[in-house]
Amino acid sequence: MNETDQRIAIAEACGWRYPGSTCLKSDAWNRWIPPVGAKSRKVPDYLNDLNAMHDAEKTVRYELQPVLLDRLKRAVMNYDEGVSDWYVYTASPKHRAEAFLRTLGLWKESR
């Protein structure tokens, strides 16, 4: 997935909605309708903002949280049993975005 597709998929998973044609989604980030309780009127830059990804991760259902952790380990360091979890704590927003999308089954392999 390219970065724009990732950002759109995360925004939609977090409750953001785009009115009208989907072809304009990435060109008009300020036109999106925020979910109830959103801190901003503009779609967060999930791939570059750790706080935004933290908020996105909080939307993952409890039963999927272990899957998210596993996906994050794989995204950060091709996780092997016994390897320190320190890398997970210091994961970048891009790693977290990939893990989030894979956990929810929204990741699409690039062609």
Phi and psi restraints in degrees (value plus and minus 20) as a CYANA .aco file:
   2 ASN   PHI    -101.3   -61.3
   2 ASN   PSI     151.2   191.2
   3 GLU   PHI     -84.7   -44.7
   3 GLU   PSI     -57.0   -17.0
   4 THR   PHI     -84.7   -44.7
   4 THR   PSI     -65.7   -25.7
   5 ASP   PHI     -81.5   -41.5
   5 ASP   PSI     -58.4   -18.4
   6 GLN   PHI     -83.7   -43.7
   6 GLN   PSI     -66.0   -26.0
   7 ARG   PHI     -82.9   -42.9
   7 ARG   PSI     -61.7   -21.7
   8 ILE   PHI     -83.4   -43.4
   8 ILE   PSI     -66.2   -26.2
   9 ALA   PHI     -83.0   -43.0
   9 ALA   PSI     -61.2   -21.2
  10 ILE   PHI     -86.5   -46.5
  10 ILE   PSI     -64.5   -24.5
  11 ALA   PHI     -78.1   -38.1
  11 ALA   PSI     -66.5   -26.5
  12 GLU   PHI     -84.8   -44.8
  12 GLU   PSI     -59.2   -19.2
  13 ALA   PHI     -85.2   -45.2
  13 ALA   PSI     -47.9    -7.9
  14 CYS   PHI    -110.6   -70.6
  14 CYS   PSI     -15.9    24.1
  15 GLY   PHI      81.1   121.1
  15 GLY   PSI     -18.5    21.5
  16 TRP   PHI     -93.6   -53.6
  16 TRP   PSI     124.6   164.6
  17 ARG   PHI    -148.0  -108.0
  17 ARG   PSI     126.0   166.0
  18 TYR   PHI    -133.2   -93.2
  18 TYR   PSI     102.2   142.2
  19 PRO   PHI    -100.2   -60.2
  19 PRO   PSI     109.7   149.7
  20 GLY   PHI      75.8   115.8
  20 GLY   PSI    -174.3  -134.3
  21 SER   PHI     -82.8   -42.8
  21 SER   PSI     115.7   155.7
  22 THR   PHI     -94.5   -54.5
  22 THR   PSI     -36.3     3.7
  23 CYS   PHI     -88.7   -48.7
  23 CYS   PSI     -37.3     2.7
  24 LEU   PHI    -118.3   -78.3
  24 LEU   PSI     -22.7    17.3
  25 LYS   PHI     -68.6   -28.6
  25 LYS   PSI     -66.8   -26.8
  26 SER   PHI    -101.9   -61.9
  26 SER   PSI     -32.1     7.9
  27 ASP   PHI    -114.9   -74.9
  27 ASP   PSI     -28.4    11.6
  28 ALA   PHI    -157.9  -117.9
  28 ALA   PSI      42.4    82.4
  29 TRP   PHI     -80.5   -40.5
  29 TRP   PSI     -47.1    -7.1
  30 ASN   PHI    -100.6   -60.6
  30 ASN   PSI     -25.6    14.4
  31 ARG   PHI    -112.1   -72.1
  31 ARG   PSI     -28.7    11.3
  32 TRP   PHI     -86.3   -46.3
  32 TRP   PSI     129.9   169.9
  33 ILE   PHI    -116.3   -76.3
  33 ILE   PSI     100.6   140.6
  34 PRO   PHI     -94.1   -54.1
  34 PRO   PSI     135.3   175.3
  35 PRO   PHI     -90.7   -50.7
  35 PRO   PSI     142.1   182.1
  36 VAL   PHI     -78.8   -38.8
  36 VAL   PSI     113.5   153.5
  37 GLY   PHI      64.8   104.8
  37 GLY   PSI     -13.7    26.3
  38 ALA   PHI     -84.0   -44.0
  38 ALA   PSI     124.1   164.1
  39 LYS   PHI    -100.6   -60.6
  39 LYS   PSI     -38.3     1.7
  40 SER   PHI    -155.0  -115.0
  40 SER   PSI     141.3   181.3
  41 ARG   PHI    -117.0   -77.0
  41 ARG   PSI     -20.1    19.9
  42 LYS   PHI    -137.6   -97.6
  42 LYS   PSI     119.9   159.9
  43 VAL   PHI     -78.7   -38.7
  43 VAL   PSI     108.8   148.8
  44 PRO   PHI     -82.8   -42.8
  44 PRO   PSI     134.8   174.8
  45 ASP   PHI    -108.8   -68.8
  45 ASP   PSI      56.5    96.5
  46 TYR   PHI     -74.4   -34.4
  46 TYR   PSI     -55.3   -15.3
  47 LEU   PHI     -99.3   -59.3
  47 LEU   PSI     -27.9    12.1
  48 ASN   PHI    -148.1  -108.1
  48 ASN   PSI     -18.8    21.2
  49 ASP   PHI    -144.9  -104.9
  49 ASP   PSI      86.9   126.9
  50 LEU   PHI     -81.6   -41.6
  50 LEU   PSI     -56.5   -16.5
  51 ASN   PHI     -84.8   -44.8
  51 ASN   PSI     -59.0   -19.0
  52 ALA   PHI     -84.1   -44.1
  52 ALA   PSI     -62.1   -22.1
  53 MET   PHI     -88.7   -48.7
  53 MET   PSI     -53.7   -13.7
  54 HIS   PHI     -80.9   -40.9
  54 HIS   PSI     -64.4   -24.4
  55 ASP   PHI     -83.7   -43.7
  55 ASP   PSI     -59.8   -19.8
  56 ALA   PHI     -83.8   -43.8
  56 ALA   PSI     -64.0   -24.0
  57 GLU   PHI     -81.5   -41.5
  57 GLU   PSI     -49.3    -9.3
  58 LYS   PHI     -88.2   -48.2
  58 LYS   PSI     -34.2     5.8
  59 THR   PHI    -105.4   -65.4
  59 THR   PSI     -28.5    11.5
  60 VAL   PHI     -92.4   -52.4
  60 VAL   PSI     109.3   149.3
  61 ARG   PHI     -78.7   -38.7
  61 ARG   PSI     128.6   168.6
  62 TYR   PHI     -70.8   -30.8
  62 TYR   PSI     -66.2   -26.2
  63 GLU   PHI     -88.8   -48.8
  63 GLU   PSI     -35.6     4.4
  64 LEU   PHI    -116.5   -76.5
  64 LEU   PSI     -25.3    14.7
  65 GLN   PHI     -81.7   -41.7
  65 GLN   PSI     -59.6   -19.6
  66 PRO   PHI     -83.9   -43.9
  66 PRO   PSI     -53.5   -13.5
  67 VAL   PHI     -86.6   -46.6
  67 VAL   PSI     -62.5   -22.5
  68 LEU   PHI     -79.4   -39.4
  68 LEU   PSI     -64.6   -24.6
  69 LEU   PHI     -81.0   -41.0
  69 LEU   PSI     -64.4   -24.4
  70 ASP   PHI     -82.8   -42.8
  70 ASP   PSI     -64.5   -24.5
  71 ARG   PHI     -83.6   -43.6
  71 ARG   PSI     -56.6   -16.6
  72 LEU   PHI     -86.9   -46.9
  72 LEU   PSI     -62.0   -22.0
  73 LYS   PHI     -80.0   -40.0
  73 LYS   PSI     -62.4   -22.4
  74 ARG   PHI     -87.3   -47.3
  74 ARG   PSI     -59.6   -19.6
  75 ALA   PHI     -86.3   -46.3
  75 ALA   PSI     -57.1   -17.1
  76 VAL   PHI     -99.7   -59.7
  76 VAL   PSI     -63.3   -23.3
  77 MET   PHI    -168.0  -128.0
  77 MET   PSI       4.7    44.7
  78 ASN   PHI      27.1    67.1
  78 ASN   PSI      41.0    81.0
  79 TYR   PHI     -62.1   -22.1
  79 TYR   PSI     110.2   150.2
  80 ASP   PHI    -140.4  -100.4
  80 ASP   PSI     125.0   165.0
  81 GLU   PHI     -73.8   -33.8
  81 GLU   PSI     118.4   158.4
  82 GLY   PHI      68.4   108.4
  82 GLY   PSI     -27.9    12.1
  83 VAL   PHI     -98.9   -58.9
  83 VAL   PSI     123.7   163.7
  84 SER   PHI     -76.5   -36.5
  84 SER   PSI     120.6   160.6
  85 ASP   PHI    -100.6   -60.6
  85 ASP   PSI     -19.6    20.4
  86 TRP   PHI     -74.3   -34.3
  86 TRP   PSI     -57.9   -17.9
  87 TYR   PHI     -83.1   -43.1
  87 TYR   PSI     -49.7    -9.7
  88 VAL   PHI     -88.4   -48.4
  88 VAL   PSI     -61.3   -21.3
  89 TYR   PHI     -84.7   -44.7
  89 TYR   PSI     -47.1    -7.1
  90 THR   PHI    -126.2   -86.2
  90 THR   PSI      -1.4    38.6
  91 ALA   PHI     -82.7   -42.7
  91 ALA   PSI     123.8   163.8
  92 SER   PHI     -96.8   -56.8
  92 SER   PSI     143.9   183.9
  93 PRO   PHI     -79.0   -39.0
  93 PRO   PSI     -54.8   -14.8
  94 LYS   PHI     -86.0   -46.0
  94 LYS   PSI     -61.3   -21.3
  95 HIS   PHI     -82.2   -42.2
  95 HIS   PSI     -63.4   -23.4
  96 ARG   PHI     -85.7   -45.7
  96 ARG   PSI     -57.5   -17.5
  97 ALA   PHI     -83.8   -43.8
  97 ALA   PSI     -65.4   -25.4
  98 GLU   PHI     -81.3   -41.3
  98 GLU   PSI     -66.6   -26.6
  99 ALA   PHI     -81.8   -41.8
  99 ALA   PSI     -62.2   -22.2
 100 PHE   PHI     -79.3   -39.3
 100 PHE   PSI     -70.1   -30.1
 101 LEU   PHI     -86.4   -46.4
 101 LEU   PSI     -59.3   -19.3
 102 ARG   PHI     -86.0   -46.0
 102 ARG   PSI     -58.2   -18.2
 103 THR   PHI     -81.7   -41.7
 103 THR   PSI     -60.1   -20.1
 104 LEU   PHI    -107.4   -67.4
 104 LEU   PSI     -18.6    21.4
 105 GLY   PHI      52.5    92.5
 105 GLY   PSI       5.8    45.8
 106 LEU   PHI    -123.8   -83.8
 106 LEU   PSI     -26.6    13.4
 107 TRP   PHI     -92.9   -52.9
 107 TRP   PSI     114.4   154.4
 108 LYS   PHI    -140.8  -100.8
 108 LYS   PSI     108.5   148.5
 109 GLU   PHI     -85.9   -45.9
 109 GLU   PSI     121.7   161.7
 110 SER   PHI     -88.8   -48.8
 110 SER   PSI     126.9   166.9
